[in-house]
Amino acid sequence: METQSLEEFYREKIQTSVPAGINSSVGHMNVFRLEDCLHGTPVRYARRDYYKITLIRGKNRYHYADKSIEVEGTSLIFFNPQVPYTWESLGDDTTGYFCIFTPAFFTEKSRTLLADLPMFALGGKPSYVLNTEHEQKISELFEKMLEEINSDYAFKYDLLHSYLNEMIHLALKTEAAVNIYAHPDANSRITAVFNELLERQFPIETPVQRFTMRSAADYASNLSVHVNHLNRAIKNTTGKTTTALISERLLSEAKALLKHTDWNIAEISQSLGFEEAAHFNNFFKKATTLTPSKFRTV
């Protein structure tokens, strides 16, 4: 299972490097408006090396550890860096805030261990539904954080730590509530997350981009399940093998690249993860009865 670093977060979602010297002496903390970060690469299903708290409005679904959590309205969600997650928007009205921080930032000024807090406990309930009153209070805290993070006040990180603590305790006073999305069974849930992880590798947009997760074992590793468990779940849910689903999506992308780009066959072959163009030709001809070059002309 890969882990997203702070450097990767800033590069992928903020499209910049980690701000130089930002709170480096006592860990790292930063805060953002969610709608300002809905660009760049999709959220990867991965662990992180930082904690994250998100206030999110709208209808969204999180795949978090072994759960799929559907949230609608306004929710406050706490992410443990040890637990892999990704999310998908189910509408076009997503707004909110989020902050990220390292363990060092929190523990520098707190006697409480993050692992002791219910929202960050492994297997705990990370999603808190907010009523109007709590939404207003949490929103005000995020606005104060945004104001302070951009200020020159010498003790702003003391204030930010206080706001973070206040947010955590406001959440603890509410009832933790999750609406577990009703996949028919565990096999369906695993298949849904597999499909999302597969789709997030496409489209291939440049010849230097590489499709690297080509085997069932690659996906099982990223989803933290045994490959036999993944294969059984997908077979029971779809009637197809994991390899067949990967191959079908790979073939679909190959057809699109052949029809809609001017890349040569070798470039397409490499971008799709084939070591040799001959291997790509054999794969494509077996699936379509046509060579890639012939497919381009029909």
C-alpha positions as a Markdown table, in Angstrom:
| # | Residue | x | y | z |
|---|---|---|---|---|
| 1 | Met | 0.0 | 0.0 | 0.0 |
| 2 | Glu | 1.5 | 3.3 | -1.0 |
| 3 | Thr | 1.6 | 6.3 | 1.3 |
| 4 | Gln | 1.0 | 9.9 | 0.1 |
| 5 | Ser | 3.6 | 12.3 | 1.5 |
| 6 | Leu | 3.1 | 15.9 | 2.3 |
| 7 | Glu | 5.2 | 16.8 | -0.8 |
| 8 | Glu | 2.9 | 14.7 | -3.0 |
| 9 | Phe | -0.2 | 16.2 | -1.5 |
| 10 | Tyr | 1.0 | 19.7 | -2.3 |
| 11 | Arg | 2.1 | 18.8 | -5.8 |
| 12 | Glu | -1.1 | 16.9 | -6.7 |
| 13 | Lys | -3.8 | 18.9 | -5.0 |
| 14 | Ile | -2.4 | 22.4 | -4.4 |
| 15 | Gln | -0.2 | 22.3 | -7.4 |
| 16 | Thr | 2.8 | 23.8 | -5.6 |
| 17 | Ser | 5.6 | 22.7 | -3.4 |
| 18 | Val | 5.4 | 22.5 | 0.4 |
| 19 | Pro | 5.5 | 26.1 | 1.7 |
| 20 | Ala | 9.1 | 26.8 | 2.8 |
| 21 | Gly | 9.6 | 26.8 | 6.5 |
| 22 | Ile | 5.8 | 26.6 | 7.3 |
| 23 | Asn | 5.8 | 25.6 | 11.0 |
| 24 | Ser | 8.7 | 23.3 | 10.4 |
| 25 | Ser | 10.0 | 23.5 | 14.0 |
| 26 | Val | 6.8 | 22.0 | 15.5 |
| 27 | Gly | 5.5 | 19.8 | 12.7 |
| 28 | His | 3.3 | 20.9 | 9.9 |
| 29 | Met | -0.2 | 22.4 | 9.7 |
| 30 | Asn | -2.2 | 24.1 | 6.9 |
| 31 | Val | -5.8 | 24.8 | 6.1 |
| 32 | Phe | -7.7 | 25.2 | 2.8 |
| 33 | Arg | -11.1 | 25.8 | 1.2 |
| 34 | Leu | -12.2 | 22.5 | -0.3 |
| 35 | Glu | -13.5 | 24.1 | -3.5 |
| 36 | Asp | -10.1 | 25.6 | -4.2 |
| 37 | Cys | -8.6 | 22.2 | -4.3 |
| 38 | Leu | -11.0 | 20.3 | -6.6 |
| 39 | His | -8.5 | 20.2 | -9.4 |
| 40 | Gly | -5.3 | 18.3 | -10.2 |
| 41 | Thr | -5.1 | 14.6 | -9.9 |
| 42 | Pro | -8.0 | 12.6 | -8.3 |
| 43 | Val | -7.7 | 11.6 | -4.7 |
| 44 | Arg | -5.7 | 8.4 | -4.6 |
| 45 | Tyr | -6.7 | 5.4 | -2.5 |
| 46 | Ala | -3.7 | 5.5 | -0.2 |
| 47 | Arg | -2.5 | 6.1 | 3.3 |
| 48 | Arg | -1.1 | 9.5 | 4.2 |
| 49 | Asp | 1.7 | 10.7 | 6.4 |
| 50 | Tyr | -0.5 | 13.4 | 7.9 |
| 51 | Tyr | -3.9 | 13.7 | 9.6 |
| 52 | Lys | -6.8 | 15.5 | 7.9 |
| 53 | Ile | -10.1 | 17.0 | 9.1 |
| 54 | Thr | -12.7 | 17.9 | 6.4 |
| 55 | Leu | -15.9 | 19.8 | 6.7 |
| 56 | Ile | -17.8 | 18.9 | 3.5 |
| 57 | Arg | -21.2 | 20.0 | 2.2 |
| 58 | Gly | -23.1 | 18.2 | -0.6 |
| 59 | Lys | -23.5 | 14.5 | -1.4 |
| 60 | Asn | -20.3 | 12.4 | -1.4 |
| 61 | Arg | -19.1 | 8.9 | -0.8 |
| 62 | Tyr | -15.9 | 7.9 | 1.0 |
| 63 | His | -14.2 | 4.6 | 0.7 |
| 64 | Tyr | -12.5 | 4.4 | 4.0 |
| 65 | Ala | -10.7 | 1.3 | 5.2 |
| 66 | Asp | -13.3 | -1.5 | 4.9 |
| 67 | Lys | -16.3 | 0.9 | 4.8 |
| 68 | Ser | -18.0 | 2.9 | 2.2 |
| 69 | Ile | -19.5 | 6.0 | 3.8 |
| 70 | Glu | -22.1 | 8.1 | 2.1 |
| 71 | Val | -22.6 | 11.6 | 3.4 |
| 72 | Glu | -25.2 | 14.2 | 2.5 |
| 73 | Gly | -25.7 | 17.7 | 3.9 |
| 74 | Thr | -22.8 | 18.8 | 6.1 |
| 75 | Ser | -20.4 | 16.4 | 7.7 |
| 76 | Leu | -17.2 | 16.7 | 9.6 |
| 77 | Ile | -14.8 | 13.8 | 8.7 |
| 78 | Phe | -11.6 | 12.8 | 10.5 |
| 79 | Phe | -8.9 | 10.9 | 8.6 |
| 80 | Asn | -6.3 | 8.7 | 10.3 |
| 81 | Pro | -3.1 | 8.6 | 8.2 |
| 82 | Gln | -2.8 | 4.8 | 8.8 |
| 83 | Val | -6.2 | 4.2 | 7.1 |
| 84 | Pro | -6.3 | 4.3 | 3.3 |
| 85 | Tyr | -9.2 | 6.3 | 1.7 |
| 86 | Thr | -10.5 | 7.9 | -1.4 |
| 87 | Trp | -13.8 | 9.8 | -2.1 |
| 88 | Glu | -16.1 | 10.5 | -4.9 |
| 89 | Ser | -18.5 | 13.4 | -5.4 |
| 90 | Leu | -22.1 | 12.4 | -6.0 |
| 91 | Gly | -23.1 | 15.9 | -7.1 |
| 92 | Asp | -21.8 | 19.2 | -8.3 |
| 93 | Asp | -22.3 | 21.3 | -5.2 |
| 94 | Thr | -19.4 | 20.2 | -3.0 |
| 95 | Thr | -18.0 | 22.9 | -0.8 |
| 96 | Gly | -16.3 | 23.1 | 2.5 |
| 97 | Tyr | -12.9 | 23.3 | 4.2 |
| 98 | Phe | -10.1 | 21.0 | 5.3 |
| 99 | Cys | -6.9 | 21.1 | 7.4 |
| 100 | Ile | -3.9 | 18.8 | 7.4 |
| 101 | Phe | -1.4 | 18.4 | 10.2 |
| 102 | Thr | 1.3 | 16.1 | 11.3 |
| 103 | Pro | 1.3 | 14.3 | 14.7 |
| 104 | Ala | 4.2 | 16.5 | 15.8 |
| 105 | Phe | 2.1 | 19.6 | 15.4 |
| 106 | Phe | -0.7 | 18.2 | 17.6 |
| 107 | Thr | 1.4 | 16.5 | 20.3 |
| 108 | Glu | 3.8 | 19.5 | 20.7 |
| 109 | Lys | 1.1 | 21.4 | 22.7 |
| 110 | Ser | -1.2 | 18.6 | 23.9 |
| 111 | Arg | -1.2 | 15.9 | 26.5 |
| 112 | Thr | -3.8 | 14.0 | 24.5 |
| 113 | Leu | -2.6 | 11.3 | 22.1 |
| 114 | Leu | -4.3 | 11.4 | 18.7 |
| 115 | Ala | -4.7 | 7.6 | 18.9 |
| 116 | Asp | -6.8 | 8.0 | 22.0 |
| 117 | Leu | -9.4 | 10.2 | 20.3 |
| 118 | Pro | -12.4 | 8.2 | 19.1 |
| 119 | Met | -12.5 | 9.8 | 15.7 |
| 120 | Phe | -9.0 | 8.8 | 14.9 |
| 121 | Ala | -9.1 | 5.3 | 16.5 |
| 122 | Leu | -8.6 | 2.4 | 14.0 |
| 123 | Gly | -12.0 | 0.9 | 13.4 |
| 124 | Gly | -13.7 | 4.0 | 14.9 |
| 125 | Lys | -16.4 | 6.2 | 13.4 |
| 126 | Pro | -14.8 | 9.1 | 11.5 |
| 127 | Ser | -17.9 | 10.9 | 10.2 |
| 128 | Tyr | -20.0 | 13.4 | 12.3 |
| 129 | Val | -23.2 | 14.8 | 10.8 |
| 130 | Leu | -23.5 | 18.5 | 11.7 |
| 131 | Asn | -26.7 | 20.4 | 12.4 |
| 132 | Thr | -27.0 | 24.0 | 11.5 |
| 133 | Glu | -25.6 | 25.2 | 14.8 |
| 134 | His | -22.6 | 23.0 | 14.7 |
| 135 | Glu | -22.0 | 23.7 | 11.1 |
| 136 | Gln | -21.8 | 27.4 | 11.8 |
| 137 | Lys | -19.4 | 26.9 | 14.7 |
| 138 | Ile | -17.1 | 24.6 | 12.8 |
| 139 | Ser | -17.2 | 26.9 | 9.7 |
| 140 | Glu | -16.2 | 29.8 | 11.9 |
| 141 | Leu | -13.3 | 27.9 | 13.3 |
| 142 | Phe | -12.1 | 27.1 | 9.8 |
| 143 | Glu | -12.4 | 30.7 | 8.8 |
| 144 | Lys | -10.3 | 31.7 | 11.9 |
| 145 | Met | -7.7 | 29.1 | 10.8 |
| 146 | Leu | -7.6 | 30.6 | 7.3 |
| 147 | Glu | -7.1 | 34.0 | 8.7 |
| 148 | Glu | -4.4 | 33.0 | 11.1 |
| 149 | Ile | -2.4 | 30.8 | 8.7 |
| 150 | Asn | -2.1 | 33.8 | 6.3 |
| 151 | Ser | -1.1 | 36.2 | 9.1 |
| 152 | Asp | 2.3 | 37.3 | 10.4 |
| 153 | Tyr | 1.3 | 36.9 | 14.0 |
| 154 | Ala | 4.3 | 35.4 | 15.9 |
| 155 | Phe | 2.1 | 33.0 | 17.9 |
| 156 | Lys | -0.4 | 32.0 | 15.2 |
| 157 | Tyr | 0.4 | 28.3 | 15.6 |
| 158 | Asp | -0.6 | 28.4 | 19.2 |
| 159 | Leu | -4.0 | 29.8 | 18.1 |
| 160 | Leu | -4.3 | 27.2 | 15.3 |
| 161 | His | -3.7 | 24.4 | 17.8 |
| 162 | Ser | -6.4 | 25.9 | 20.0 |
| 163 | Tyr | -8.8 | 26.0 | 17.1 |
| 164 | Leu | -8.0 | 22.4 | 16.2 |
| 165 | Asn | -8.6 | 21.3 | 19.7 |
| 166 | Glu | -11.9 | 23.1 | 19.9 |
| 167 | Met | -13.0 | 21.5 | 16.7 |
| 168 | Ile | -12.2 | 18.0 | 18.0 |
| 169 | His | -14.1 | 18.6 | 21.2 |
| 170 | Leu | -17.1 | 20.1 | 19.4 |
| 171 | Ala | -17.2 | 16.9 | 17.3 |
| 172 | Leu | -16.9 | 14.7 | 20.4 |
| 173 | Lys | -20.0 | 16.4 | 21.9 |
| 174 | Thr | -22.1 | 15.4 | 18.8 |
| 175 | Glu | -23.1 | 11.8 | 18.1 |
| 176 | Ala | -20.8 | 10.0 | 15.6 |
| 177 | Ala | -23.0 | 9.0 | 12.8 |
| 178 | Val | -22.2 | 7.1 | 9.6 |
| 179 | Asn | -24.5 | 6.1 | 6.8 |
| 180 | Ile | -22.8 | 3.0 | 5.5 |
| 181 | Tyr | -23.6 | 2.8 | 1.8 |
| 182 | Ala | -25.6 | -0.4 | 1.3 |
| 183 | His | -23.5 | -2.5 | -0.9 |
| 184 | Pro | -25.3 | -5.8 | -1.1 |
| 185 | Asp | -22.4 | -7.6 | 0.5 |
| 186 | Ala | -18.7 | -7.3 | 1.3 |
| 187 | Asn | -17.8 | -8.7 | -2.2 |
| 188 | Ser | -19.7 | -5.8 | -3.8 |
| 189 | Arg | -17.9 | -3.3 | -1.7 |
| 190 | Ile | -14.5 | -4.7 | -2.6 |
| 191 | Thr | -15.4 | -4.8 | -6.3 |
| 192 | Ala | -16.6 | -1.1 | -6.2 |
| 193 | Val | -13.3 | 0.1 | -4.6 |
| 194 | Phe | -11.3 | -2.1 | -7.1 |
| 195 | Asn | -13.2 | -0.5 | -10.0 |
| 196 | Glu | -12.6 | 3.0 | -8.7 |
| 197 | Leu | -8.9 | 2.3 | -8.3 |
| 198 | Leu | -8.8 | 0.9 | -11.8 |
| 199 | Glu | -10.6 | 3.9 | -13.3 |
| 200 | Arg | -8.4 | 6.5 | -11.5 |
| 201 | Gln | -5.5 | 5.4 | -13.7 |
| 202 | Phe | -7.2 | 6.7 | -16.8 |
| 203 | Pro | -7.3 | 8.5 | -19.1 |
| 204 | Ile | -3.7 | 8.2 | -20.4 |
| 205 | Glu | -3.0 | 11.7 | -21.4 |
| 206 | Thr | 0.7 | 11.8 | -22.5 |
| 207 | Pro | 3.0 | 9.2 | -24.0 |
| 208 | Val | 5.2 | 9.4 | -20.9 |
| 209 | Gln | 2.3 | 8.4 | -18.6 |
| 210 | Arg | 2.4 | 4.8 | -17.5 |
| 211 | Phe | -0.3 | 2.3 | -16.6 |
| 212 | Thr | 1.5 | 0.3 | -14.0 |
| 213 | Met | -1.1 | -1.6 | -12.0 |
| 214 | Arg | -1.6 | -4.5 | -14.4 |
| 215 | Ser | -2.1 | -7.5 | -12.2 |
| 216 | Ala | -4.6 | -8.6 | -9.6 |
| 217 | Ala | -1.8 | -8.7 | -7.1 |
| 218 | Asp | -1.1 | -5.0 | -7.7 |
| 219 | Tyr | -4.7 | -4.1 | -6.7 |
| 220 | Ala | -4.8 | -6.5 | -3.8 |
| 221 | Ser | -1.7 | -4.8 | -2.4 |
| 222 | Asn | -3.2 | -1.3 | -2.7 |
| 223 | Leu | -6.5 | -2.4 | -1.2 |
| 224 | Ser | -4.8 | -4.3 | 1.7 |
| 225 | Val | -6.5 | -7.6 | 0.9 |
| 226 | His | -5.2 | -11.0 | -0.1 |
| 227 | Val | -5.2 | -11.5 | -3.9 |
| 228 | Asn | -7.3 | -14.6 | -3.5 |
| 229 | His | -9.9 | -12.7 | -1.5 |
| 230 | Leu | -10.0 | -10.0 | -4.2 |
| 231 | Asn | -10.3 | -12.5 | -7.0 |
| 232 | Arg | -13.2 | -14.3 | -5.3 |
| 233 | Ala | -15.0 | -11.1 | -4.5 |
| 234 | Ile | -14.8 | -9.9 | -8.1 |
| 235 | Lys | -15.7 | -13.2 | -9.6 |
| 236 | Asn | -18.8 | -13.6 | -7.2 |
| 237 | Thr | -19.9 | -10.0 | -8.0 |
| 238 | Thr | -19.3 | -9.7 | -11.8 |
| 239 | Gly | -18.9 | -13.3 | -13.0 |
| 240 | Lys | -15.5 | -12.2 | -14.5 |
| 241 | Thr | -12.0 | -12.6 | -13.3 |
| 242 | Thr | -9.9 | -9.7 | -12.0 |
| 243 | Thr | -7.5 | -10.1 | -14.9 |
| 244 | Ala | -10.4 | -10.0 | -17.4 |
| 245 | Leu | -11.7 | -6.7 | -16.0 |
| 246 | Ile | -8.2 | -5.1 | -16.1 |
| 247 | Ser | -7.8 | -6.3 | -19.7 |
| 248 | Glu | -11.2 | -5.0 | -20.8 |
| 249 | Arg | -10.3 | -1.5 | -19.4 |
| 250 | Leu | -6.9 | -1.7 | -21.0 |
| 251 | Leu | -8.4 | -2.6 | -24.3 |
| 252 | Ser | -10.9 | 0.3 | -24.1 |
| 253 | Glu | -8.1 | 2.7 | -23.5 |
| 254 | Ala | -5.9 | 1.3 | -26.2 |
| 255 | Lys | -8.8 | 1.8 | -28.7 |
| 256 | Ala | -9.2 | 5.4 | -27.6 |
| 257 | Leu | -5.5 | 6.1 | -28.0 |
| 258 | Leu | -5.3 | 4.5 | -31.4 |
| 259 | Lys | -8.3 | 6.5 | -32.7 |
| 260 | His | -7.8 | 9.8 | -31.0 |
| 261 | Thr | -4.1 | 10.4 | -30.8 |
| 262 | Asp | -1.2 | 10.6 | -33.3 |
| 263 | Trp | 1.1 | 8.6 | -31.0 |
| 264 | Asn | 2.9 | 5.8 | -32.7 |
| 265 | Ile | 2.3 | 2.1 | -31.7 |
| 266 | Ala | 5.4 | 1.9 | -29.6 |
| 267 | Glu | 4.4 | 5.0 | -27.6 |
| 268 | Ile | 0.9 | 3.6 | -27.0 |
| 269 | Ser | 2.4 | 0.2 | -26.1 |
| 270 | Gln | 4.7 | 1.7 | -23.5 |
| 271 | Ser | 2.1 | 4.0 | -22.0 |
| 272 | Leu | -0.2 | 1.0 | -21.4 |
| 273 | Gly | 2.6 | -0.9 | -19.6 |
| 274 | Phe | 3.7 | -3.4 | -22.3 |
| 275 | Glu | 7.4 | -4.1 | -22.3 |
| 276 | Glu | 7.5 | -4.7 | -26.0 |
| 277 | Ala | 5.3 | -3.4 | -28.8 |
| 278 | Ala | 5.0 | -7.1 | -30.0 |
| 279 | His | 3.3 | -7.9 | -26.7 |
| 280 | Phe | 0.8 | -5.1 | -27.2 |
| 281 | Asn | 0.1 | -6.3 | -30.8 |
| 282 | Asn | -0.5 | -9.8 | -29.6 |
| 283 | Phe | -2.8 | -8.6 | -26.8 |
| 284 | Phe | -4.8 | -6.3 | -29.1 |
| 285 | Lys | -5.1 | -8.9 | -31.9 |
| 286 | Lys | -6.3 | -11.6 | -29.6 |
| 287 | Ala | -9.0 | -9.3 | -28.3 |
| 288 | Thr | -10.2 | -7.8 | -31.6 |
| 289 | Thr | -8.7 | -10.0 | -34.4 |
| 290 | Leu | -7.1 | -6.8 | -35.7 |
| 291 | Thr | -3.6 | -5.5 | -35.3 |
| 292 | Pro | -3.4 | -2.0 | -33.7 |
| 293 | Ser | -2.3 | -0.5 | -37.1 |
| 294 | Lys | -5.2 | -2.1 | -38.9 |
| 295 | Phe | -7.7 | -1.0 | -36.2 |
| 296 | Arg | -6.5 | 2.6 | -36.8 |
| 297 | Thr | -7.5 | 2.5 | -40.5 |
| 298 | Val | -11.0 | 0.9 | -40.2 |
